[in-house]
């Protein structure tokens, strides 16, 4: 499946990167990284991020979120600057959501990585993302 195919799907979760070789455990490791590639989402970005964070906190899931601008020009990334769990990546070289998605996936450090499209016309339902995480956990448990 190509990145172009991934852009148009509902939220999904995949296994994160393989653990890095190190003699000491990573003290900031998280279970779940949420990657949010975006292009001019406006106020929807902050609302979606806050709704997802509320549910992740309520379920006691350790997480980080990575918002990556894919050529966004509306300044929406500035609305996220005060959120401690948020990493924001803006790079003028990233001019589309596919490049933003690839960058976000490369930066992800969680055991699981979820992707959410906040630019879609449909409001993001954080329960869908959490359900995908639970299914990924269950599948890994069955395969182990």
SULNORNOR-V205081 format. One record per residue. D_FIRST is the distance of its C-alpha to the first C-alpha in Angstrom with 2 decimals. Layout:
# SULNORNOR-V205081
d_first
D_FIRST
D_FIRST
This chain:
# SULNORNOR-V205081
d_first
0.00
3.78
6.78
8.19
6.37
7.46
10.89
12.09
11.70
14.74
15.36
13.35
14.37
13.05
15.40
16.85
17.69
19.94
23.58
25.34
28.34
31.43
34.93
35.05
32.71
31.01
33.26
30.79
27.86
26.23
24.43
22.03
20.59
19.63
17.77
18.84
17.68
20.24
22.01
25.55
25.37
29.11
30.77
27.77
26.32
29.31
29.72
26.16
26.44
29.86
28.92
26.06
28.44
31.22
29.27
27.92
31.53
32.90
30.76
31.74
28.23
28.32
25.84
25.16
23.48
22.06
22.27
20.91
22.29
20.20
23.33
25.14
28.79
30.28
31.09
29.40
28.48
32.25
32.43
30.60
32.85
35.10
32.55
32.91
29.53
27.69
26.43
26.04
24.39
25.55
25.25
26.29
23.72
20.89
21.14
18.06
15.93
12.83
15.28
16.82
13.74
13.18
16.94
17.17
14.70
16.72
19.90
19.17
21.60
21.48
20.96
18.37
16.38
15.96
14.76
16.96
17.17
20.93
20.98
20.23
23.37
23.29
24.89
22.79
24.00
24.03
24.66
21.15
19.83
22.52
21.77
18.16
19.80
22.32
19.88
18.03
21.56
22.62
19.78
20.54
24.21
23.75
21.88
24.50
